[in-house]
Amino acid sequence: MLTIQFGQCGNQLGHALFSKISSDMECANTGVSYNANYQYSEDTFNKWFNGISKENKRLARAVLVDTEQKVINDICNDTSIPWAYWTKNVVCQAGGGCANNWAYGYLRKARELSDKILNSVRREVEKMDHFDGFLLLLSSAGGTGSGIGSSVLQLLREEYKTKPIITTTILPFSHGEVCTQNYNTLLTLAQVCNQSDMNIVIENEQIYKICTNLLKKSATNFQDINDIISEKLLAVFQPVKHLNYSVHSLVSRIASHPSYKLATIKSIPHVSKTSSEYEPICNWNSYIRHLKQTLRMPNLNSELTDVELKMPSSSLGSTAHHVYACSVSNFLITRGTTTDKDFIMTDEYSDKSLYANWNTIDCFSHSHEKRKLLNHDKFLALITNNSQISRPLDTLLSKSWNSYIHAAYLHQYKKFGLEDDDFLQAFAVVENVVKEYKELVDHVTAQ
């Protein structure tokens, strides 16, 4: 798999991700035999790294793209980590960034950098005995990740038609990042929905709340947010024993229908280091039941407490008669040791009433890896493709339309060649995605 990092957000997230991967490889508390852990580490290395540097550091299989040098310099000069980036895969052009403008990134800067980016990609692909696919990391708020990321995504789709492309798109905070973030996000999502095979949507606001509510971080920063996002991605992408676990198989499990290619990751547990020794460890089925509650829908017009932001209870409790989002597919990945007294049951995820009635394929999948993730006795991730994904997109559309009808900031895009038809086409694509997800019928589950 080849990771491509775009802009400040994508590169900082990529740095956090590869640091977490290295930490996971070096964990002492694995819960498995030496041989099993050795094989896990080998599989991890082959997936994420492409060799060893002269300084005896792992070389990340990644291409870095940015239009400002500060973040690139910071992460490439980090000597405190046991891995490194290959400098030939850094595509950075100094010149003041992309002005938080999708059009400037897509129509100007991408043209200047695309040959260098594609050459780095080709070089990495040619090194691999088996190329599994792409993982793109980008923010939708600024200009580099959104604009250049969208352009490169389109070029990758044209050149690697049969290879799966998974994008991880970071949605901005609802207030306070940049004044053009809604346009940038709209235009990015339109491209991502058309060109990628699956788009993992991460909401900055949600991750921030996990940091403050569960990790008890009063001064949460982007490093904290990136650490949580990295844990979620690792829980999904790290090796799973006895499974043909490829990018293609993940896409086929989650986003097999061309109209439903969005997914989110719900994960558990997230506990601060200072309180972890005092927190009771729940059994597997309490965690599994808790994760299922993240799929619940608000009752009528009332707001539902976000279950992912709550600590799980060791008691199972009843989930009967709750209203759940209608899912296209769900994939549960569990990591840690099971026993005869603490085993895993996933039957309730297979309940047909949780899923769209037109879906005739296996809607639910479960995979278990005995090897612990990052020293967690248990760690679970539910990657879900369900109707709730329309909520942040619907809010985005409303804000974007409100700006567009008043012609707010449009001149900043038109001066770089973007026209009204481009905006209207982007609105049409995202509106159609939201419409498709809203038309998934919600069901009341009875157990």
Order of alpha helices (4+ residues) and beta strands (2+ residues): beta-alpha-alpha-beta-beta-beta-alpha-beta-beta-alpha-beta-alpha-beta-alpha-beta-alpha-alpha-alpha-beta-alpha-beta-beta-beta-beta-alpha-alpha-alpha-beta
